[in-house]
Amino acid sequence: MTIFISTGRYSKDSMAGLMAQPEGRAKALTDLFSAVGGRLVDHYFTLGEHDFMVVVEAPDEKAILAALLPVAASGAVTDLKTCVAYRAADAAAAVQLAKAVSYRPPGKA
């Protein structure tokens, strides 16, 4: 399974809702990602540019997109960004593959 990390910001209404009625979001997130064959690894509130970070294992990009589209469409979050994370062993394997690849930069003979 692929690991995805999503970050974003809560909308003004979502933040007000959390303050008015504090709740853990683990169940909602677990159900969301389970519906597309994924698994919530963990989630965090964060300081700075983003309000939260979610780490998920999902079968592929299509599955993560299927889970995140309804979240984005709800207006509950803004600035949603998702990236793929690679385990160190997978990155090391990619480095080994890269050794066999050559590349000529533009303008270099």
N, C-alpha and C positions, 0 to 999 in steps of 0.2 A: 504494500500500500504506500501511497505517496503522502508525505507530510506537507501540510499547508499551514502557513501562518498568516492570519488576517488581523489587521488593525483597523481602527476607526474611531469615530467620535459619536457620542450619543447626541441626538437632537435635543433641543431645548425642552421639548415636551417629554422625551424619555428621561432626561435627567430630573425633571420636576417629578415625574412619576416614581422614580427610584427614591427620591427624597421623601415624597409623601407616603409611600408604601414600600419600604426597603424589602428587597427579596433577592435571594440567590438566583443566579441565572443558569446554574449547572443543569437542572432538569430540562429547561427549555432548549438549551444548546445540545444536550445529549439526544433529545428527541429529534431535533432538527437534523443533525448529522447522521443519526441512525437511519432516518427515512431515506437517505441516499446511499446507504451501505457504508457509511463512515463511522468514525469513533472520535469523540471529544477526548483529547489527550489532557488538556488543561486550559484554563482561561484565567485572565488577570485583569485587574484594573491597573491602569498605568498613569503616570504623570508626564506632562510635557505635551508633545504634539498630538498624541492619541489618548483616548480615554480607556481603551481596552485592547487586549491582545488575546487571540484565540488560536490554540494549536490543535490541529485536527489531522487524523489519518483518514484518507478517503481513497477510493479506487483510482480516480483520475480527475482531470480538470473538469470534465463534464459533470461529474458528481458534485464537486465543490461549487461549481457555477449554479447547479440546480438548487443547492441549499442556500446560497447567498443571494440569489435573485429575489426571493420573497422578502428577505430581510431588508435589502436595499429598497425594494418597492414599497415597503411599509412606511418608510420615512423615519423609522426609529433611530437609524444611524446615518451618519454622513461620512464622507471621505474614506470610504471602505477601500482598503488595499489588501491584496493577497499575493503572497509569493510562495514558491516551492522551496522547501528546505531539504538539504541533502545530508544524510549521515556521513560522518567522517570517512568511513570505509567506502561509501559510494563515491565521494569526492576523490579519494585516493585512486580508485579504479578509473575514474574519468581522467585523472592526471596521467595514468599509465597509457590510456588510449591516446591522449593528446600528444604523447611523445612520438607517435607514428604519423602525426599529421603535420604537413608543411603549409605555410601560408606566405605569400608574397605581398607585402604592403603596397598600396598604390604608388606608382612612380618609381619603384625600386626594381631594377633589372635582375 
